[in-house]
Amino acid sequence: MWSTGVLGLTYPLAIFKNTDVKISYTTNKNLGKLLATRTDQDLDKFERNGVYQLQCLSCNKKYIGQIEGPFKVRFREHYNDYKHGHSRSKFAQHVTDESHSFGPMNEIMEVIHVTRKGRMRDMLEKFYIHRETKHGKQINEKLTGKPNPIFEALLQHPPHSELHPPQP
């Protein structure tokens, strides 16, 4: 039997038989690594949570929402509302009322921001609803609040707009 030892040199194990040298073995694949939970980098984007949008395949209108659980769970809720004719989902209601088609998750759902629950996620959802309302492509309920000057400024001057001038 042979063993790779110091500096990557190979030694026959028999040479250590009548010595005080004790042989040990190591591996990169230990039980802890094999049983470790997945990291965020390993997760499918639809297994995360945050702010998302659903886009109607027929008219390109968008529904913006947020979820604390996985995006794919929320997609299934929208789909089940469509399938069973419930009006809990504004997106499902739109697709049904307009006789549009309900596409697969990877075609109609976009993850906008992965973020934890809190004020930031609420604000991001409101911003994207505001943006789609301004473009006339929003399925969510109409906004009842006053126009938001911060959102307006962000829409007029997107980040890094000076670095990427409009194409002719």
C-alpha positions as CSV (number, residue, x, y, z in Angstrom):
1,M,0.0,0.0,0.0
2,W,1.2,3.5,-0.8
3,S,0.6,6.9,0.8
4,T,1.1,10.4,-0.3
5,G,3.1,12.2,2.4
6,V,5.2,15.3,2.9
7,L,5.5,17.6,-0.1
8,G,3.3,15.3,-2.2
9,L,5.9,12.5,-2.3
10,T,4.6,8.9,-2.3
11,Y,5.9,6.4,0.2
12,P,5.2,2.7,0.7
13,L,3.3,2.3,4.0
14,A,5.4,-0.7,4.8
15,I,8.5,1.4,5.6
16,F,6.8,2.8,8.7
17,K,5.8,-0.7,10.0
18,N,8.6,-1.1,12.7
19,T,8.8,2.6,13.6
20,D,7.1,4.9,16.1
21,V,5.5,6.8,13.2
22,K,1.8,6.7,13.3
23,I,-0.2,7.0,10.0
24,S,-3.3,9.1,9.8
25,Y,-5.6,9.8,7.0
26,T,-7.5,13.0,6.1
27,T,-10.2,13.8,3.6
28,N,-11.9,16.9,2.3
29,K,-15.2,15.2,2.3
30,N,-16.0,14.8,6.0
31,L,-19.4,14.2,7.5
32,G,-19.8,17.8,8.6
33,K,-19.4,19.1,5.1
34,L,-21.7,16.5,3.6
35,L,-24.4,17.3,6.1
36,A,-24.0,21.1,6.0
37,T,-27.0,23.2,5.1
38,R,-27.0,25.0,1.8
39,T,-25.7,28.6,1.7
40,D,-27.6,31.5,0.1
41,Q,-25.4,31.2,-2.9
42,D,-26.7,27.7,-3.5
43,L,-30.4,28.6,-3.3
44,D,-32.5,28.8,-6.4
45,K,-33.6,32.4,-6.9
46,F,-37.3,31.4,-6.4
47,E,-36.5,29.8,-3.0
48,R,-35.6,33.2,-1.6
49,N,-37.9,36.0,-0.5
50,G,-38.3,39.7,-1.0
51,V,-40.0,41.8,-3.8
52,Y,-41.1,40.3,-7.1
53,Q,-43.2,41.1,-10.1
54,L,-45.5,39.0,-12.3
55,Q,-45.9,40.1,-15.9
56,C,-48.9,39.3,-18.0
57,L,-47.8,37.5,-21.2
58,S,-50.6,39.0,-23.2
59,C,-50.5,42.7,-22.3
60,N,-47.2,43.1,-20.4
61,K,-49.0,44.7,-17.4
62,K,-47.2,44.0,-14.1
63,Y,-48.2,43.0,-10.6
64,I,-45.7,43.9,-7.9
65,G,-45.7,42.1,-4.6
66,Q,-43.6,40.9,-1.7
67,I,-43.4,37.7,0.4
68,E,-41.6,36.6,3.5
69,G,-41.5,33.0,2.3
70,P,-40.1,31.6,-0.9
71,F,-41.1,33.3,-4.2
72,K,-42.2,30.0,-5.6
73,V,-44.8,29.6,-2.8
74,R,-46.3,32.9,-3.7
75,F,-46.4,32.0,-7.4
76,R,-48.3,28.8,-6.5
77,E,-50.8,30.9,-4.5
78,H,-51.4,33.2,-7.5
79,Y,-51.7,30.2,-9.8
80,N,-54.1,28.4,-7.5
81,D,-56.3,31.5,-7.3
82,Y,-56.3,31.6,-11.2
83,K,-57.0,27.9,-11.5
84,H,-59.9,27.9,-8.9
85,G,-61.4,31.3,-9.9
86,H,-60.7,33.1,-6.6
87,S,-60.3,36.8,-6.6
88,R,-57.7,37.0,-3.8
89,S,-54.9,37.6,-6.3
90,K,-55.1,40.8,-8.4
91,F,-52.8,39.1,-11.0
92,A,-55.1,36.0,-11.3
93,Q,-58.1,38.2,-11.4
94,H,-56.6,40.3,-14.2
95,V,-55.7,37.2,-16.3
96,T,-59.2,35.7,-15.8
97,D,-61.1,39.0,-16.4
98,E,-59.1,39.8,-19.6
99,S,-59.0,36.1,-20.8
100,H,-55.2,36.2,-20.9
101,S,-52.9,33.3,-20.4
102,F,-51.2,32.4,-17.2
103,G,-47.6,31.4,-18.0
104,P,-45.0,29.3,-16.2
105,M,-43.1,30.8,-13.3
106,N,-39.8,31.2,-15.1
107,E,-41.5,33.2,-17.9
108,I,-43.8,35.5,-15.9
109,M,-42.1,35.9,-12.5
110,E,-39.1,38.2,-11.9
111,V,-37.2,38.5,-8.6
112,I,-36.7,42.3,-8.2
113,H,-35.0,42.4,-4.8
114,V,-34.0,39.7,-2.4
115,T,-34.4,41.3,1.0
116,R,-35.6,40.6,4.5
117,K,-38.9,41.7,5.9
118,G,-39.1,45.3,7.1
119,R,-39.3,48.9,6.0
120,M,-36.8,48.6,3.2
121,R,-38.8,45.8,1.5
122,D,-42.1,47.8,2.0
123,M,-40.5,50.8,0.4
124,L,-39.1,48.8,-2.5
125,E,-42.5,47.4,-3.2
126,K,-44.1,50.8,-3.1
127,F,-41.4,52.2,-5.5
128,Y,-41.9,49.6,-8.1
129,I,-45.7,49.9,-7.9
130,H,-45.3,53.6,-8.3
131,R,-43.0,53.1,-11.3
132,E,-45.4,50.8,-13.1
133,T,-48.4,53.1,-12.3
134,K,-46.5,55.9,-13.9
135,H,-46.0,53.8,-17.0
136,G,-49.6,52.7,-17.0
137,K,-48.7,49.0,-16.7
138,Q,-49.7,48.3,-13.1
139,I,-52.2,45.6,-12.1
140,N,-52.0,46.3,-8.3
141,E,-54.8,48.4,-6.7
142,K,-54.5,52.0,-7.5
143,L,-52.4,54.1,-5.2
144,T,-54.4,56.4,-3.0
145,G,-51.5,58.3,-1.5
146,K,-50.0,61.6,-2.7
147,P,-47.4,61.5,-5.4
148,N,-44.0,60.7,-3.9
149,P,-41.3,63.3,-4.8
150,I,-38.5,60.9,-3.9
151,F,-39.8,58.2,-6.2
152,E,-40.3,60.9,-9.0
153,A,-36.7,62.0,-8.6
154,L,-35.4,58.5,-8.7
155,L,-37.4,57.8,-11.9
156,Q,-36.1,61.0,-13.6
157,H,-32.5,60.4,-12.6
158,P,-31.7,56.7,-12.5
159,P,-28.5,55.7,-10.8
160,H,-25.4,55.9,-13.1
161,S,-27.5,57.6,-15.9
162,E,-24.5,59.9,-16.5
163,L,-22.3,56.9,-17.1
164,H,-24.7,55.4,-19.7
165,P,-26.2,58.1,-22.0
166,P,-29.3,57.2,-23.9
167,Q,-28.7,55.4,-27.2
168,P,-29.8,57.2,-30.4
